[in-house]
């Protein structure tokens, strides 16, 4: 009789475990389906003009150059996902940014900080079969919104322009722990969506940031 009771108990536990897995699976699927899209942000006035001839994923070295761009070399990587949590392969991602001094290589940037002749400042990437992207760059410097008003300063950030099968997103990525983040007008306008634009520190010089595309 004891054997029958033990066998029955094991069957009950196995059935309960199976039912638990089913119950847990539903919220998990729902959570994936409810991924919030990465918020759109302005492209800013300094989209490259003209677009550099070099567009590879290493912004720190120009072909034929003997020196690397000045500043802290960092790697940024992540995935491009849809709202169901599925990877988006074959998408085009453009990135551009200021150099380590907070200066864009753009004719309309009147910032008096120095240009860096060794900094590419722009890249065009394609997501792989798993929706992944990666690039090497310099951590951008902060810069004044208006050089005549030193109180308004933009925090370090990188611009992203994503194009994927008719879906388009222009946004910006910010760095964790930056004291200038909260005082930034563009970042502050995101409200509850702020966290979605902050990269995750993966080490001393590596950052991870996943981008979620909306439906259209």
N, C-alpha and C positions, 0 to 999 in steps of 0.2 A: 504493500500500500504506500509505503514511504517513497518507493521509486516513482510510482505514478504521480504523487504530489510534487516531487522534484521536477519531473518532466513537464508537468502542467505549468509549474511556476516559471520554468525556462521559456516555454512557449508564450506565456502571457507577457513576460518581459521582452521577448523578441518582437511580439506584435506591438507592444507599447513603444518600443524604440523605433520601429518602422513608422508608426503613426506620428511619432514625434518628429521624425525626419520630414514627413510630408507637411506637417504643420509649420515647421521651420522653413521649408522650402518656399512656401507661398510668400511670406514677408520678404524673404531674400530676393525673390523675383520682383516683387513690388518695389523694393528699395532701388534695384537697378533701373527699373522703368521710370523712376521718379528723380533721376539725376538732374540737378538744376543746370541749365546751360550757363556757360561762362559769360558774364555780362559784357556787352559791347561798350567800348570806350572810344574816344576821339583818336584819330590817327595823328593828330597834332599838325603843326605847320611844317614839320621837317622830314616828311617822307623824302627819300633820296632824290635829288634833282641835280644832275642826271643819276640814273641807277648805275652803280659801279660796274665795271667790266667783270670784276671777280665777284662771284656769288656763292662760293663754296662754303662749307660749314666750319671753317676756321677763320674767324674774323681777326685773329691776332697776328697773322703772317701774310704779307703780300708776296706774290711771285717775284723773284729776283731781289727781294729785300734781304739785307744782312742783319737786320735787327727786328725784334718783336715789338708790338705795340706796348706802350707804357701802361702800367697799372696792374691790378691783381687779375691773373688769368683764372677764369672759371669755366666750368662746363655746365650747360643747361640741357636737360633731357626730360622727356615725358611722353605721354600718349595723347592721341586725338581720339576721342570717343563720341558716340552718339548718346542720346538720352537713355537708351536701353543698356548702356555700358559696353556696347560692342565697338571694337576698333574700327577706325575709318582709314583704310589704306589708300595710297596713291593721291593723297591730298597735297596741295602746294601750301607751304607756310613761308611767308616772307617775314624776316625779322630785321629791325634797324634800331639804332640807339645812339646816345651820346658817347663820347670817349671818356677816359678816366678823369678828365678835367671838367666834364659837363658840357662839352662843345660838340655840336653836330657839324659834319662836313656838308654844310648847306649854305647856299648864297644868301638866304634870308636870316641866318642865325647871327645876330649882332653881339652875342656873348663875346667878351674880350678874352676869355680863357683860350689857351693855345690849341691849335689843331695838332693832330698826331698824324704825320705822314705815313706811318706804318700801320695805321688802323683801318681795316676794311669798312667797318661800321654797318654792314648789310650782308644778309645771306638769303638765298632761296633754297628751301629744303623740300624734300618729298617724304611723306610718311611711308614706312615699310608695311609689310603684310600684317603686322600686329599694331599698326597705327602709331608706331614709335618715331620720334624725331630726336636729334641731338645736335648740338653745336658747341664750339669752343669760342669764348669771347673774353672781353675785359669787363669787369664789373663797372657799370657806368657811374659817372660822378653826378652829384646833384647840381642843379643850375638855377639861377634866378629866372622867374617867369618874365620879368621886366628888369633889365640891367639897371634902370633908374630907380627901382624900388627893391632894395636888397632883402626886404622882409618876406616877400613871396618867393619861396624856393621849392622847386619840384624835387621829390625824392628820387633816388636811383630807380630806373624802370627800363623795361625793354618793350618795344612795340611789336605786335604780332598781327599779321594779316593772313587769314586762313581762307582758302578756297577749296571746296570739296563737293563736286557734283551738284552744282547749283546752290549750295549752302555757303554763305559768306559771313565771316566774322572779323571785325577789327577790334583789337583789345590791347591791354597792357599788362605786363607781369611786374609785380613788386617783390622786394626782398624782405624776408622776415627780420624783425627786430630793428627796423630802421625808424629812428625817432621822428624823421620828417614825414612819415607816412600819414599820420593822423592829421597833420596840419595842411595836407594837400587838398586843394579844392576838387580836383578830378577824382582822387581816391575817396574823399569824403562823400561825394555825391552817390557813391555806390551803396551806401547804407548797409543793409544786412548782407549784401553780396560781396562785401570787402574781402572776406576770407578766401573766396574763390579765386582771387587774383594774386594771392601771396604764395610764392614758391616755398617749397619745403627744403630746408637745409639738409643735404645728404652727407655732409662732411665739411671740411674747412673751405673747400673751393668747388663744391658741386651742389647743384640745386635741381630739384625735380618739380615739374609742373604739368599736370594733366589739364587738357582743354576739352570741354564738353560742348558739342555743337547742338544748336536747336534744330527745329524741323523746318527749315525753309529760309 
